[in-house]
């Protein structure tokens, strides 16, 4: 392993550290606002079911991780080395937020909804994959624009 190369374990640790660069306070506010609005719509329209909390919480989680992950790519400041690594590895740096969304949404659907564990696991892959795609593309485009 030459100078500047990281092992797989070190790459994972740096990816998680790079995920902390996002605007997580803003992400919390956006996630709470979206989830609260979705819950209000469900209550007002009378969509009462066992899933009345699972849907809005899932939307709130998605927007929380979306704002945090994408905002971390677009935001200035923080540790310059982590930002450089995230710019060089846009897809790898999007994985921790996507994995966290997958886990949190699986628990949300399983515990708050009337979903089975395996159904919740597979259903949560769609928003996690969407988040991975959006954050990876934003990071790739930002890196390409910086190089040009």
Secondary structure, DSSP 4 states (H G I P E B T S, - for coil): --TT---HHHHHHHHHHHHTTS-HHHHHHHHHHHHHHHHHHHHHHT--STTHHHHHHHHHHHHHHHHHHHHHHH---S-HHHHHHHHH-HHHHHHHHHHHHHHHHHHHHHHHSS--HHHHHHHHHHHHHHHHHHHHHHHHHHHHHHH-
